[in-house]
Every structure is written in C-alpha cells, then in structure tokens.
Amino acid sequence: MRTGGAAGGEPGSGRYSGTVTISRRSGWFLLLFAFWNAYVWGTFVYNVYPQHHFDTFFIIHLVIGAFTVLLGVGVGLIGWRRIRHRAPSPRSDVGGL
C-alpha cells in the first residue's frame, strides 16, 4: 500500500478519475448515430415483416435489432446529455471583459 505520492484521480497520477469529457461534436455524432441505427433497424423490420411474419429468421433479427436499438438509445442519451450541457465559454473567465 502506498502512503505517499499522487492519489488516484489527480492529474498525472495515471489513474482513472471517473469523469469523461467529450466534445459537442462527438455528442452530435453519437446522437446522429443513434438515430441512424433506429432508422436502419426500423426499415429492416418494415421491409422484412411481410415476407417473414414470425418465423425464426424474423424473430432472431428482431431480437438482435432490439438489442442494437437499446444500445443506440444509450449512446444517443450520452450524446444528448453532451449537446444539452452548456459549458462556460473559455472567454468568460477573462477579467474585465
């Protein structure tokens, strides 16, 4: 056990601090990726359903699509939270301006 030195999370300690910062551009990418994912799987189900009502092919792909869309929703929420968050402008801390 270390008794001295940098504690976890301090800059330069080499340990994960628990927070991740992504850019607004990355947030938009994640959100658009989530919408694209939902669109692709929605279109797939719409196009395949008439030929494969509830056979094994359709059910397996429906489960895969549902799982993928749930992952896309998670990614989309991360992107949405980043886009919605307004970070202070770098120029707001300049004194006298």
N, C-alpha and C positions, 0 to 999 in steps of 0.2 A: 504494500500500500504506500502510495506517495504522500508525503506530508507537506511538501513544498512545491513550488512551481505554479504553472498556469492551471487553473481549474477548467473543467470541461465547459465548453461554450464560449470561452474568452477568445478574442482574436489571436490567432497564431498558435492556439493550443492543439490544433489538428483534430479536434473533436466536433461532433455534430451539435449545434446549438439548439436544434428543434424548430427553427424557423427557416422558411424558404421564401425568397423574393423572386417573383417572375415579372417580366416587363409587361406593359399593357399590350404590346404587340403579340407577345406569347399568349396573353389572355384571349385576344381576338382569335388567334389561331386555334386555341383549344375550343372556344365556343363554336367557331365555324366547323371544326372537325366533328363536334357532337351533332350539329345539325345535318352535316353531310352523312354521317353514319346513320342517323334516324331516317333520312330520306332514302338512302340506298336499301336498307332493310325493309322499310315500308313499301317501296316499289317492288322489291323482290316478292314479298308476301302477296301483294296485289296481283302481280303477274303470274305467280305460280299457283295460287289458290284454285282457280277454275279447273286446272288440269289434275291437281293432286289433292283434292279436298282434305282428307285427313289420313292419308297413307303414311307409311314410315318415313319416306323422303321428306314430306312436308313437316311432320312433327319434329324430326331431328333438326331440320333447318329453322323451324320456328323456335325451338329451344336455344339453338346457337344464336339466332338473331336477337332473342330476348336478352340473353346474357350480354351480348355485344352492345345492345342499346342501353342496358343498365350501366355498363362501363362508360359508354358515351355520355350518359347523363351525369355520372360522377365527374368526368373530365369537363363537361360543359359547366357544371356548378363551380369548379375551380376557376375556369375562365371567366365566368360571370362575376364571381366574387372579386377577381382582379380588376375587371373592367369597371365595376361599380365603385371600387375603392378609389378615392381621390387622394393621392399622395400630395403633400405640400410641394409647391413649386420650389426648385432649388434657389430661386432668386428671392424667395420670401424671407430668408434669414439675413439678407444684406441690410445692415444698419443704415437708417436714414433715407432709404428709398421706398 
